[in-house]
Each structure stands twice: as structure tokens, then as C-alpha cells.
């Protein structure tokens, strides 16, 4: 009984690890990232820095996709 529980726990841990690796690979292969992330800011920091724009326009500006820098 303990062996079955141990095997099930190990399989679950392996599956979680593989899902984690898949998400890392998907992120690495994605060609774009949000503008805020490209300059090292959070979305809120980027929006706060956009003085001349309304809140919704600033959020859209900071979320716009830009190519990743390698």
C-alpha cells in the first residue's frame, strides 16, 4: 500500500515537473512580450509612468507586444 502511494506521488511530481518545463519552453519560444516587461517594469509601474495618457490608454500601451530582446 505504501509502495503504491509512493509511486503515485512520484508520478504526480514528475507530471508537474514536465508541465513546468513545458511552460518554460513555451515562454522562451514566444516571440513577443508586453512592453512593460521589456523595460523591466510591472504593469502598474509602467502605467504610472505614462503621464500624458488616460488610464485605459496607458494600460493598452504598456500591454502592447514588442519583440523579445535576446
CHARMM internal coordinates of N, CA and C (Angstrom, degrees):
IC EDIT
DIST 1 N 1 CA 1.4449
DIST 1 CA 1 C 1.5333
ANGL 1 N 1 CA 1 C 110.33
DIST 1 C 2 N 1.3209
ANGL 1 CA 1 C 2 N 115.87
DIHE 1 N 1 CA 1 C 2 N -42.37
DIST 2 N 2 CA 1.4638
ANGL 1 C 2 N 2 CA 119.99
DIHE 1 CA 1 C 2 N 2 CA 179.21
DIST 2 CA 2 C 1.5221
ANGL 2 N 2 CA 2 C 110.63
DIHE 1 C 2 N 2 CA 2 C -66.69
DIST 2 C 3 N 1.3337
ANGL 2 CA 2 C 3 N 116.60
DIHE 2 N 2 CA 2 C 3 N -37.65
DIST 3 N 3 CA 1.4629
ANGL 2 C 3 N 3 CA 120.29
DIHE 2 CA 2 C 3 N 3 CA 178.81
DIST 3 CA 3 C 1.5232
ANGL 3 N 3 CA 3 C 111.47
DIHE 2 C 3 N 3 CA 3 C -63.25
DIST 3 C 4 N 1.3289
ANGL 3 CA 3 C 4 N 117.84
DIHE 3 N 3 CA 3 C 4 N -41.15
DIST 4 N 4 CA 1.4671
ANGL 3 C 4 N 4 CA 121.02
DIHE 3 CA 3 C 4 N 4 CA 178.70
DIST 4 CA 4 C 1.5163
ANGL 4 N 4 CA 4 C 110.65
DIHE 3 C 4 N 4 CA 4 C -64.13
DIST 4 C 5 N 1.3045
ANGL 4 CA 4 C 5 N 117.09
DIHE 4 N 4 CA 4 C 5 N -41.55
DIST 5 N 5 CA 1.4593
ANGL 4 C 5 N 5 CA 121.07
DIHE 4 CA 4 C 5 N 5 CA 179.22
DIST 5 CA 5 C 1.5259
ANGL 5 N 5 CA 5 C 110.42
DIHE 4 C 5 N 5 CA 5 C -65.43
DIST 5 C 6 N 1.3060
ANGL 5 CA 5 C 6 N 116.67
DIHE 5 N 5 CA 5 C 6 N -39.41
DIST 6 N 6 CA 1.4543
ANGL 5 C 6 N 6 CA 121.38
DIHE 5 CA 5 C 6 N 6 CA 178.94
DIST 6 CA 6 C 1.5251
ANGL 6 N 6 CA 6 C 110.87
DIHE 5 C 6 N 6 CA 6 C -66.31
DIST 6 C 7 N 1.3189
ANGL 6 CA 6 C 7 N 117.49
DIHE 6 N 6 CA 6 C 7 N -43.39
DIST 7 N 7 CA 1.4593
ANGL 6 C 7 N 7 CA 121.60
DIHE 6 CA 6 C 7 N 7 CA 178.49
DIST 7 CA 7 C 1.5237
ANGL 7 N 7 CA 7 C 110.07
DIHE 6 C 7 N 7 CA 7 C -64.13
DIST 7 C 8 N 1.3227
ANGL 7 CA 7 C 8 N 117.30
DIHE 7 N 7 CA 7 C 8 N -42.44
DIST 8 N 8 CA 1.4707
ANGL 7 C 8 N 8 CA 120.85
DIHE 7 CA 7 C 8 N 8 CA 178.77
DIST 8 CA 8 C 1.5249
ANGL 8 N 8 CA 8 C 110.64
DIHE 7 C 8 N 8 CA 8 C -63.04
DIST 8 C 9 N 1.3111
ANGL 8 CA 8 C 9 N 117.69
DIHE 8 N 8 CA 8 C 9 N -41.63
DIST 9 N 9 CA 1.4633
ANGL 8 C 9 N 9 CA 121.34
DIHE 8 CA 8 C 9 N 9 CA 179.03
DIST 9 CA 9 C 1.5277
ANGL 9 N 9 CA 9 C 110.90
DIHE 8 C 9 N 9 CA 9 C -65.52
DIST 9 C 10 N 1.3209
ANGL 9 CA 9 C 10 N 116.84
DIHE 9 N 9 CA 9 C 10 N -40.39
DIST 10 N 10 CA 1.4574
ANGL 9 C 10 N 10 CA 120.12
DIHE 9 CA 9 C 10 N 10 CA 178.66
DIST 10 CA 10 C 1.5276
ANGL 10 N 10 CA 10 C 111.58
DIHE 9 C 10 N 10 CA 10 C -66.56
DIST 10 C 11 N 1.3347
ANGL 10 CA 10 C 11 N 117.01
DIHE 10 N 10 CA 10 C 11 N -40.96
DIST 11 N 11 CA 1.4667
ANGL 10 C 11 N 11 CA 120.30
DIHE 10 CA 10 C 11 N 11 CA 177.10
DIST 11 CA 11 C 1.5308
ANGL 11 N 11 CA 11 C 111.26
DIHE 10 C 11 N 11 CA 11 C -63.71
DIST 11 C 12 N 1.3085
ANGL 11 CA 11 C 12 N 116.75
DIHE 11 N 11 CA 11 C 12 N -40.30
DIST 12 N 12 CA 1.4590
ANGL 11 C 12 N 12 CA 120.98
DIHE 11 CA 11 C 12 N 12 CA 178.01
DIST 12 CA 12 C 1.5243
ANGL 12 N 12 CA 12 C 110.91
DIHE 11 C 12 N 12 CA 12 C -64.89
DIST 12 C 13 N 1.3151
ANGL 12 CA 12 C 13 N 117.07
DIHE 12 N 12 CA 12 C 13 N -42.36
DIST 13 N 13 CA 1.4611
ANGL 12 C 13 N 13 CA 120.77
DIHE 12 CA 12 C 13 N 13 CA 178.08
DIST 13 CA 13 C 1.5316
ANGL 13 N 13 CA 13 C 111.20
DIHE 12 C 13 N 13 CA 13 C -65.21
DIST 13 C 14 N 1.3171
ANGL 13 CA 13 C 14 N 117.15
DIHE 13 N 13 CA 13 C 14 N -40.42
DIST 14 N 14 CA 1.4640
ANGL 13 C 14 N 14 CA 120.76
DIHE 13 CA 13 C 14 N 14 CA 178.41
DIST 14 CA 14 C 1.5277
ANGL 14 N 14 CA 14 C 110.93
DIHE 13 C 14 N 14 CA 14 C -65.16
DIST 14 C 15 N 1.3268
ANGL 14 CA 14 C 15 N 117.12
DIHE 14 N 14 CA 14 C 15 N -40.92
DIST 15 N 15 CA 1.4644
ANGL 14 C 15 N 15 CA 120.78
DIHE 14 CA 14 C 15 N 15 CA 178.69
DIST 15 CA 15 C 1.5254
ANGL 15 N 15 CA 15 C 110.75
DIHE 14 C 15 N 15 CA 15 C -64.60
DIST 15 C 16 N 1.3244
ANGL 15 CA 15 C 16 N 117.02
DIHE 15 N 15 CA 15 C 16 N -41.89
DIST 16 N 16 CA 1.4633
ANGL 15 C 16 N 16 CA 120.62
DIHE 15 CA 15 C 16 N 16 CA 178.47
DIST 16 CA 16 C 1.5253
ANGL 16 N 16 CA 16 C 110.66
DIHE 15 C 16 N 16 CA 16 C -63.96
DIST 16 C 17 N 1.3112
ANGL 16 CA 16 C 17 N 117.20
DIHE 16 N 16 CA 16 C 17 N -39.92
DIST 17 N 17 CA 1.4560
ANGL 16 C 17 N 17 CA 121.12
DIHE 16 CA 16 C 17 N 17 CA 179.04
DIST 17 CA 17 C 1.5313
ANGL 17 N 17 CA 17 C 111.06
DIHE 16 C 17 N 17 CA 17 C -65.53
DIST 17 C 18 N 1.3276
ANGL 17 CA 17 C 18 N 116.66
DIHE 17 N 17 CA 17 C 18 N -41.24
DIST 18 N 18 CA 1.4656
ANGL 17 C 18 N 18 CA 120.15
DIHE 17 CA 17 C 18 N 18 CA 178.34
DIST 18 CA 18 C 1.5300
ANGL 18 N 18 CA 18 C 111.52
DIHE 17 C 18 N 18 CA 18 C -65.51
DIST 18 C 19 N 1.3143
ANGL 18 CA 18 C 19 N 117.37
DIHE 18 N 18 CA 18 C 19 N -37.86
DIST 19 N 19 CA 1.4701
ANGL 18 C 19 N 19 CA 120.39
DIHE 18 CA 18 C 19 N 19 CA 175.32
DIST 19 CA 19 C 1.5247
ANGL 19 N 19 CA 19 C 110.88
DIHE 18 C 19 N 19 CA 19 C -64.34
DIST 19 C 20 N 1.3210
ANGL 19 CA 19 C 20 N 116.35
DIHE 19 N 19 CA 19 C 20 N -39.72
DIST 20 N 20 CA 1.4593
ANGL 19 C 20 N 20 CA 121.13
DIHE 19 CA 19 C 20 N 20 CA 176.94
DIST 20 CA 20 C 1.5329
ANGL 20 N 20 CA 20 C 110.66
DIHE 19 C 20 N 20 CA 20 C -62.12
DIST 20 C 21 N 1.3209
ANGL 20 CA 20 C 21 N 117.36
DIHE 20 N 20 CA 20 C 21 N -45.39
DIST 21 N 21 CA 1.4617
ANGL 20 C 21 N 21 CA 120.69
DIHE 20 CA 20 C 21 N 21 CA 178.23
DIST 21 CA 21 C 1.5287
ANGL 21 N 21 CA 21 C 111.60
DIHE 20 C 21 N 21 CA 21 C -63.70
DIST 21 C 22 N 1.3151
ANGL 21 CA 21 C 22 N 117.45
DIHE 21 N 21 CA 21 C 22 N -37.61
DIST 22 N 22 CA 1.4596
ANGL 21 C 22 N 22 CA 120.80
DIHE 21 CA 21 C 22 N 22 CA 178.35
DIST 22 CA 22 C 1.5224
ANGL 22 N 22 CA 22 C 111.00
DIHE 21 C 22 N 22 CA 22 C -64.98
DIST 22 C 23 N 1.3144
ANGL 22 CA 22 C 23 N 117.49
DIHE 22 N 22 CA 22 C 23 N -39.72
DIST 23 N 23 CA 1.4655
ANGL 22 C 23 N 23 CA 119.55
DIHE 22 CA 22 C 23 N 23 CA 178.49
DIST 23 CA 23 C 1.5245
ANGL 23 N 23 CA 23 C 111.15
DIHE 22 C 23 N 23 CA 23 C -67.90
DIST 23 C 24 N 1.3209
ANGL 23 CA 23 C 24 N 117.31
DIHE 23 N 23 CA 23 C 24 N -36.57
DIST 24 N 24 CA 1.4632
ANGL 23 C 24 N 24 CA 119.98
DIHE 23 CA 23 C 24 N 24 CA 176.23
DIST 24 CA 24 C 1.5221
ANGL 24 N 24 CA 24 C 111.01
DIHE 23 C 24 N 24 CA 24 C -64.50
DIST 24 C 25 N 1.3193
ANGL 24 CA 24 C 25 N 116.86
DIHE 24 N 24 CA 24 C 25 N -41.74
DIST 25 N 25 CA 1.4604
ANGL 24 C 25 N 25 CA 120.98
DIHE 24 CA 24 C 25 N 25 CA 179.54
DIST 25 CA 25 C 1.5233
ANGL 25 N 25 CA 25 C 110.66
DIHE 24 C 25 N 25 CA 25 C -65.76
DIST 25 C 26 N 1.3246
ANGL 25 CA 25 C 26 N 117.19
DIHE 25 N 25 CA 25 C 26 N -41.82
DIST 26 N 26 CA 1.4627
ANGL 25 C 26 N 26 CA 120.59
DIHE 25 CA 25 C 26 N 26 CA 179.25
DIST 26 CA 26 C 1.5223
ANGL 26 N 26 CA 26 C 110.44
DIHE 25 C 26 N 26 CA 26 C -62.21
DIST 26 C 27 N 1.3193
ANGL 26 CA 26 C 27 N 117.11
DIHE 26 N 26 CA 26 C 27 N -42.03
DIST 27 N 27 CA 1.4635
ANGL 26 C 27 N 27 CA 121.35
DIHE 26 CA 26 C 27 N 27 CA 178.85
DIST 27 CA 27 C 1.5290
ANGL 27 N 27 CA 27 C 111.09
DIHE 26 C 27 N 27 CA 27 C -65.78
DIST 27 C 28 N 1.3172
ANGL 27 CA 27 C 28 N 116.75
DIHE 27 N 27 CA 27 C 28 N -40.70
DIST 28 N 28 CA 1.4606
ANGL 27 C 28 N 28 CA 120.31
DIHE 27 CA 27 C 28 N 28 CA -178.87
DIST 28 CA 28 C 1.5191
ANGL 28 N 28 CA 28 C 112.11
DIHE 27 C 28 N 28 CA 28 C -68.28
DIST 28 C 29 N 1.3199
ANGL 28 CA 28 C 29 N 116.82
DIHE 28 N 28 CA 28 C 29 N -32.34
DIST 29 N 29 CA 1.4567
ANGL 28 C 29 N 29 CA 120.51
DIHE 28 CA 28 C 29 N 29 CA -178.09
DIST 29 CA 29 C 1.5240
ANGL 29 N 29 CA 29 C 113.05
DIHE 28 C 29 N 29 CA 29 C -88.08
DIST 29 C 30 N 1.3191
ANGL 29 CA 29 C 30 N 117.16
DIHE 29 N 29 CA 29 C 30 N -8.31
DIST 30 N 30 CA 1.4624
ANGL 29 C 30 N 30 CA 120.47
DIHE 29 CA 29 C 30 N 30 CA 178.99
DIST 30 CA 30 C 1.5288
ANGL 30 N 30 CA 30 C 109.32
DIHE 29 C 30 N 30 CA 30 C -69.31
DIST 30 C 31 N 1.3336
ANGL 30 CA 30 C 31 N 118.18
DIHE 30 N 30 CA 30 C 31 N 129.18
DIST 31 N 31 CA 1.4623
ANGL 30 C 31 N 31 CA 120.11
DIHE 30 CA 30 C 31 N 31 CA -175.17
DIST 31 CA 31 C 1.5214
ANGL 31 N 31 CA 31 C 114.07
DIHE 30 C 31 N 31 CA 31 C -77.02
DIST 31 C 32 N 1.3204
ANGL 31 CA 31 C 32 N 117.77
DIHE 31 N 31 CA 31 C 32 N -19.43
DIST 32 N 32 CA 1.4596
ANGL 31 C 32 N 32 CA 120.53
DIHE 31 CA 31 C 32 N 32 CA -175.08
DIST 32 CA 32 C 1.5162
ANGL 32 N 32 CA 32 C 111.82
DIHE 31 C 32 N 32 CA 32 C -124.22
DIST 32 C 33 N 1.3376
ANGL 32 CA 32 C 33 N 114.52
DIHE 32 N 32 CA 32 C 33 N 160.34
DIST 33 N 33 CA 1.4524
ANGL 32 C 33 N 33 CA 122.01
DIHE 32 CA 32 C 33 N 33 CA 173.80
DIST 33 CA 33 C 1.5213
ANGL 33 N 33 CA 33 C 107.56
DIHE 32 C 33 N 33 CA 33 C -144.60
DIST 33 C 34 N 1.3302
ANGL 33 CA 33 C 34 N 118.40
DIHE 33 N 33 CA 33 C 34 N 159.29
DIST 34 N 34 CA 1.4614
ANGL 33 C 34 N 34 CA 119.77
DIHE 33 CA 33 C 34 N 34 CA 178.37
DIST 34 CA 34 C 1.5347
ANGL 34 N 34 CA 34 C 111.08
DIHE 33 C 34 N 34 CA 34 C -62.69
DIST 34 C 35 N 1.3278
ANGL 34 CA 34 C 35 N 115.85
DIHE 34 N 34 CA 34 C 35 N 148.42
DIST 35 N 35 CA 1.4610
ANGL 34 C 35 N 35 CA 120.86
DIHE 34 CA 34 C 35 N 35 CA -178.93
DIST 35 CA 35 C 1.5329
ANGL 35 N 35 CA 35 C 111.20
DIHE 34 C 35 N 35 CA 35 C -56.52
DIST 35 C 36 N 1.3271
ANGL 35 CA 35 C 36 N 116.85
DIHE 35 N 35 CA 35 C 36 N -42.92
DIST 36 N 36 CA 1.4632
ANGL 35 C 36 N 36 CA 120.13
DIHE 35 CA 35 C 36 N 36 CA -178.70
DIST 36 CA 36 C 1.5296
ANGL 36 N 36 CA 36 C 111.11
DIHE 35 C 36 N 36 CA 36 C -57.51
DIST 36 C 37 N 1.3297
ANGL 36 CA 36 C 37 N 117.02
DIHE 36 N 36 CA 36 C 37 N -43.71
DIST 37 N 37 CA 1.4657
ANGL 36 C 37 N 37 CA 120.62
DIHE 36 CA 36 C 37 N 37 CA 179.88
DIST 37 CA 37 C 1.5204
ANGL 37 N 37 CA 37 C 111.28
DIHE 36 C 37 N 37 CA 37 C -68.18
DIST 37 C 38 N 1.3314
ANGL 37 CA 37 C 38 N 116.99
DIHE 37 N 37 CA 37 C 38 N -31.61
DIST 38 N 38 CA 1.4566
ANGL 37 C 38 N 38 CA 119.66
DIHE 37 CA 37 C 38 N 38 CA -177.55
DIST 38 CA 38 C 1.5270
ANGL 38 N 38 CA 38 C 112.36
DIHE 37 C 38 N 38 CA 38 C -68.09
DIST 38 C 39 N 1.3282
ANGL 38 CA 38 C 39 N 116.66
DIHE 38 N 38 CA 38 C 39 N -24.23
DIST 39 N 39 CA 1.4687
ANGL 38 C 39 N 39 CA 119.58
DIHE 38 CA 38 C 39 N 39 CA 178.34
DIST 39 CA 39 C 1.5276
ANGL 39 N 39 CA 39 C 111.65
DIHE 38 C 39 N 39 CA 39 C -105.40
DIST 39 C 40 N 1.3356
ANGL 39 CA 39 C 40 N 116.68
DIHE 39 N 39 CA 39 C 40 N 9.31
DIST 40 N 40 CA 1.4606
ANGL 39 C 40 N 40 CA 121.34
DIHE 39 CA 39 C 40 N 40 CA 173.57
DIST 40 CA 40 C 1.5116
ANGL 40 N 40 CA 40 C 114.98
DIHE 39 C 40 N 40 CA 40 C 80.50
DIST 40 C 41 N 1.3243
ANGL 40 CA 40 C 41 N 117.69
DIHE 40 N 40 CA 40 C 41 N 24.83
DIST 41 N 41 CA 1.4572
ANGL 40 C 41 N 41 CA 121.04
DIHE 40 CA 40 C 41 N 41 CA 178.94
DIST 41 CA 41 C 1.5223
ANGL 41 N 41 CA 41 C 110.53
DIHE 40 C 41 N 41 CA 41 C -115.63
DIST 41 C 42 N 1.3259
ANGL 41 CA 41 C 42 N 114.87
DIHE 41 N 41 CA 41 C 42 N 157.16
DIST 42 N 42 CA 1.4562
ANGL 41 C 42 N 42 CA 118.79
DIHE 41 CA 41 C 42 N 42 CA 169.47
DIST 42 CA 42 C 1.5222
ANGL 42 N 42 CA 42 C 107.58
DIHE 41 C 42 N 42 CA 42 C -78.45
DIST 42 C 43 N 1.3185
ANGL 42 CA 42 C 43 N 116.31
DIHE 42 N 42 CA 42 C 43 N 167.09
DIST 43 N 43 CA 1.4602
ANGL 42 C 43 N 43 CA 120.13
DIHE 42 CA 42 C 43 N 43 CA 179.74
DIST 43 CA 43 C 1.5295
ANGL 43 N 43 CA 43 C 110.67
DIHE 42 C 43 N 43 CA 43 C -60.31
DIST 43 C 44 N 1.3198
ANGL 43 CA 43 C 44 N 117.77
DIHE 43 N 43 CA 43 C 44 N -42.68
DIST 44 N 44 CA 1.4649
ANGL 43 C 44 N 44 CA 120.79
DIHE 43 CA 43 C 44 N 44 CA -179.27
DIST 44 CA 44 C 1.5248
ANGL 44 N 44 CA 44 C 112.00
DIHE 43 C 44 N 44 CA 44 C -64.97
DIST 44 C 45 N 1.3162
ANGL 44 CA 44 C 45 N 117.38
DIHE 44 N 44 CA 44 C 45 N -39.27
DIST 45 N 45 CA 1.4696
ANGL 44 C 45 N 45 CA 120.41
DIHE 44 CA 44 C 45 N 45 CA 178.26
DIST 45 CA 45 C 1.5219
ANGL 45 N 45 CA 45 C 110.35
DIHE 44 C 45 N 45 CA 45 C -65.44
DIST 45 C 46 N 1.3131
ANGL 45 CA 45 C 46 N 117.17
DIHE 45 N 45 CA 45 C 46 N -40.75
DIST 46 N 46 CA 1.4566
ANGL 45 C 46 N 46 CA 121.34
DIHE 45 CA 45 C 46 N 46 CA -179.96
DIST 46 CA 46 C 1.5270
ANGL 46 N 46 CA 46 C 110.01
DIHE 45 C 46 N 46 CA 46 C -65.41
DIST 46 C 47 N 1.3216
ANGL 46 CA 46 C 47 N 117.16
DIHE 46 N 46 CA 46 C 47 N -43.76
DIST 47 N 47 CA 1.4652
ANGL 46 C 47 N 47 CA 121.04
DIHE 46 CA 46 C 47 N 47 CA 179.86
DIST 47 CA 47 C 1.5185
ANGL 47 N 47 CA 47 C 110.09
DIHE 46 C 47 N 47 CA 47 C -62.83
DIST 47 C 48 N 1.3243
ANGL 47 CA 47 C 48 N 117.77
DIHE 47 N 47 CA 47 C 48 N -41.28
DIST 48 N 48 CA 1.4581
ANGL 47 C 48 N 48 CA 121.05
DIHE 47 CA 47 C 48 N 48 CA -179.73
DIST 48 CA 48 C 1.5253
ANGL 48 N 48 CA 48 C 111.51
DIHE 47 C 48 N 48 CA 48 C -64.48
DIST 48 C 49 N 1.3280
ANGL 48 CA 48 C 49 N 117.04
DIHE 48 N 48 CA 48 C 49 N -28.12
DIST 49 N 49 CA 1.4662
ANGL 48 C 49 N 49 CA 120.66
DIHE 48 CA 48 C 49 N 49 CA -178.76
DIST 49 CA 49 C 1.5239
ANGL 49 N 49 CA 49 C 112.61
DIHE 48 C 49 N 49 CA 49 C -80.43
DIST 49 C 50 N 1.3191
ANGL 49 CA 49 C 50 N 118.50
DIHE 49 N 49 CA 49 C 50 N -12.78
DIST 50 N 50 CA 1.4675
ANGL 49 C 50 N 50 CA 122.07
DIHE 49 CA 49 C 50 N 50 CA -178.62
DIST 50 CA 50 C 1.5233
ANGL 50 N 50 CA 50 C 109.07
DIHE 49 C 50 N 50 CA 50 C -90.35
DIST 50 C 51 N 1.3103
ANGL 50 CA 50 C 51 N 116.69
DIHE 50 N 50 CA 50 C 51 N 82.16
DIST 51 N 51 CA 1.4589
ANGL 50 C 51 N 51 CA 121.22
DIHE 50 CA 50 C 51 N 51 CA -173.36
DIST 51 CA 51 C 1.5225
ANGL 51 N 51 CA 51 C 113.56
DIHE 50 C 51 N 51 CA 51 C -68.49
DIST 51 C 52 N 1.3115
ANGL 51 CA 51 C 52 N 118.25
DIHE 51 N 51 CA 51 C 52 N -37.64
DIST 52 N 52 CA 1.4535
ANGL 51 C 52 N 52 CA 120.84
DIHE 51 CA 51 C 52 N 52 CA -173.51
DIST 52 CA 52 C 1.5199
ANGL 52 N 52 CA 52 C 114.92
DIHE 51 C 52 N 52 CA 52 C -83.42
DIST 52 C 53 N 1.3318
ANGL 52 CA 52 C 53 N 118.57
DIHE 52 N 52 CA 52 C 53 N -2.10
DIST 53 N 53 CA 1.4577
ANGL 52 C 53 N 53 CA 121.37
DIHE 52 CA 52 C 53 N 53 CA -175.31
DIST 53 CA 53 C 1.5251
ANGL 53 N 53 CA 53 C 111.20
DIHE 52 C 53 N 53 CA 53 C -110.38
DIST 53 C 54 N 1.3260
ANGL 53 CA 53 C 54 N 114.80
DIHE 53 N 53 CA 53 C 54 N 152.27
DIST 54 N 54 CA 1.4591
ANGL 53 C 54 N 54 CA 119.70
DIHE 53 CA 53 C 54 N 54 CA 172.62
DIST 54 CA 54 C 1.5288
ANGL 54 N 54 CA 54 C 108.74
DIHE 53 C 54 N 54 CA 54 C -69.68
DIST 54 C 55 N 1.3284
ANGL 54 CA 54 C 55 N 115.86
DIHE 54 N 54 CA 54 C 55 N 165.22
DIST 55 N 55 CA 1.4722
ANGL 54 C 55 N 55 CA 121.21
DIHE 54 CA 54 C 55 N 55 CA -176.42
DIST 55 CA 55 C 1.5350
ANGL 55 N 55 CA 55 C 111.72
DIHE 54 C 55 N 55 CA 55 C -56.58
DIST 55 C 56 N 1.3277
ANGL 55 CA 55 C 56 N 117.30
DIHE 55 N 55 CA 55 C 56 N -47.97
DIST 56 N 56 CA 1.4660
ANGL 55 C 56 N 56 CA 119.61
DIHE 55 CA 55 C 56 N 56 CA -177.17
DIST 56 CA 56 C 1.5269
ANGL 56 N 56 CA 56 C 111.38
DIHE 55 C 56 N 56 CA 56 C -68.52
DIST 56 C 57 N 1.3369
ANGL 56 CA 56 C 57 N 116.90
DIHE 56 N 56 CA 56 C 57 N -37.94
DIST 57 N 57 CA 1.4665
ANGL 56 C 57 N 57 CA 119.98
DIHE 56 CA 56 C 57 N 57 CA 178.12
DIST 57 CA 57 C 1.5242
ANGL 57 N 57 CA 57 C 110.94
DIHE 56 C 57 N 57 CA 57 C -66.97
DIST 57 C 58 N 1.3251
ANGL 57 CA 57 C 58 N 116.53
DIHE 57 N 57 CA 57 C 58 N -39.61
DIST 58 N 58 CA 1.4664
ANGL 57 C 58 N 58 CA 120.70
DIHE 57 CA 57 C 58 N 58 CA 179.42
DIST 58 CA 58 C 1.5238
ANGL 58 N 58 CA 58 C 110.71
DIHE 57 C 58 N 58 CA 58 C -65.05
DIST 58 C 59 N 1.3359
ANGL 58 CA 58 C 59 N 117.43
DIHE 58 N 58 CA 58 C 59 N -40.80
DIST 59 N 59 CA 1.4653
ANGL 58 C 59 N 59 CA 120.29
DIHE 58 CA 58 C 59 N 59 CA 178.40
DIST 59 CA 59 C 1.5260
ANGL 59 N 59 CA 59 C 110.62
DIHE 58 C 59 N 59 CA 59 C -64.44
DIST 59 C 60 N 1.3214
ANGL 59 CA 59 C 60 N 116.40
DIHE 59 N 59 CA 59 C 60 N -42.19
DIST 60 N 60 CA 1.4687
ANGL 59 C 60 N 60 CA 119.51
DIHE 59 CA 59 C 60 N 60 CA 178.79
DIST 60 CA 60 C 1.5257
ANGL 60 N 60 CA 60 C 110.32
DIHE 59 C 60 N 60 CA 60 C -64.47
DIST 60 C 61 N 1.3281
ANGL 60 CA 60 C 61 N 116.96
DIHE 60 N 60 CA 60 C 61 N -39.62
DIST 61 N 61 CA 1.4671
ANGL 60 C 61 N 61 CA 120.90
DIHE 60 CA 60 C 61 N 61 CA 179.49
DIST 61 CA 61 C 1.5304
ANGL 61 N 61 CA 61 C 110.62
DIHE 60 C 61 N 61 CA 61 C -63.78
DIST 61 C 62 N 1.3140
ANGL 61 CA 61 C 62 N 116.43
DIHE 61 N 61 CA 61 C 62 N -43.90
DIST 62 N 62 CA 1.4658
ANGL 61 C 62 N 62 CA 120.46
DIHE 61 CA 61 C 62 N 62 CA -177.22
DIST 62 CA 62 C 1.5272
ANGL 62 N 62 CA 62 C 112.47
DIHE 61 C 62 N 62 CA 62 C -73.79
DIST 62 C 63 N 1.3280
ANGL 62 CA 62 C 63 N 117.46
DIHE 62 N 62 CA 62 C 63 N -21.43
DIST 63 N 63 CA 1.4654
ANGL 62 C 63 N 63 CA 120.52
DIHE 62 CA 62 C 63 N 63 CA 179.26
DIST 63 CA 63 C 1.5156
ANGL 63 N 63 CA 63 C 113.04
DIHE 62 C 63 N 63 CA 63 C -90.66
DIST 63 C 64 N 1.3181
ANGL 63 CA 63 C 64 N 117.28
DIHE 63 N 63 CA 63 C 64 N -9.70
DIST 64 N 64 CA 1.4694
ANGL 63 C 64 N 64 CA 119.46
DIHE 63 CA 63 C 64 N 64 CA -175.52
DIST 64 CA 64 C 1.5272
ANGL 64 N 64 CA 64 C 109.90
DIHE 63 C 64 N 64 CA 64 C -61.01
DIST 64 C 65 N 1.3270
ANGL 64 CA 64 C 65 N 116.09
DIHE 64 N 64 CA 64 C 65 N 139.66
DIST 65 N 65 CA 1.4808
ANGL 64 C 65 N 65 CA 119.19
DIHE 64 CA 64 C 65 N 65 CA -177.30
DIST 65 CA 65 C 1.5226
ANGL 65 N 65 CA 65 C 111.13
DIHE 64 C 65 N 65 CA 65 C -76.18
DIST 65 C 66 N 1.2978
ANGL 65 CA 65 C 66 N 115.47
DIHE 65 N 65 CA 65 C 66 N 138.08
DIST 66 N 66 CA 1.4643
ANGL 65 C 66 N 66 CA 122.92
DIHE 65 CA 65 C 66 N 66 CA 173.90
DIST 66 CA 66 C 1.5232
ANGL 66 N 66 CA 66 C 107.50
DIHE 65 C 66 N 66 CA 66 C -129.58
DIST 66 C 67 N 1.3285
ANGL 66 CA 66 C 67 N 118.36
DIHE 66 N 66 CA 66 C 67 N 153.84
DIST 67 N 67 CA 1.4715
ANGL 66 C 67 N 67 CA 120.46
DIHE 66 CA 66 C 67 N 67 CA 178.99
DIST 67 CA 67 C 1.5372
ANGL 67 N 67 CA 67 C 111.08
DIHE 66 C 67 N 67 CA 67 C -62.92
DIST 67 C 68 N 1.3269
ANGL 67 CA 67 C 68 N 115.09
DIHE 67 N 67 CA 67 C 68 N 142.55
DIST 68 N 68 CA 1.4617
ANGL 67 C 68 N 68 CA 119.69
DIHE 67 CA 67 C 68 N 68 CA 177.09
DIST 68 CA 68 C 1.5073
ANGL 68 N 68 CA 68 C 110.54
DIHE 67 C 68 N 68 CA 68 C -68.78
DIST 68 C 69 N 1.3079
ANGL 68 CA 68 C 69 N 115.17
DIHE 68 N 68 CA 68 C 69 N 144.28
DIST 69 N 69 CA 1.4704
ANGL 68 C 69 N 69 CA 120.05
DIHE 68 CA 68 C 69 N 69 CA 172.52
DIST 69 CA 69 C 1.5139
ANGL 69 N 69 CA 69 C 107.49
DIHE 68 C 69 N 69 CA 69 C -90.42
DIST 69 C 70 N 1.3031
ANGL 69 CA 69 C 70 N 116.25
DIHE 69 N 69 CA 69 C 70 N 133.82
DIST 70 N 70 CA 1.4716
ANGL 69 C 70 N 70 CA 119.94
DIHE 69 CA 69 C 70 N 70 CA -179.37
DIST 70 CA 70 C 1.4953
ANGL 70 N 70 CA 70 C 111.34
DIHE 69 C 70 N 70 CA 70 C -94.09
END
COOR INIT
IC SEED 1 N 1 CA 1 C
IC BUILD
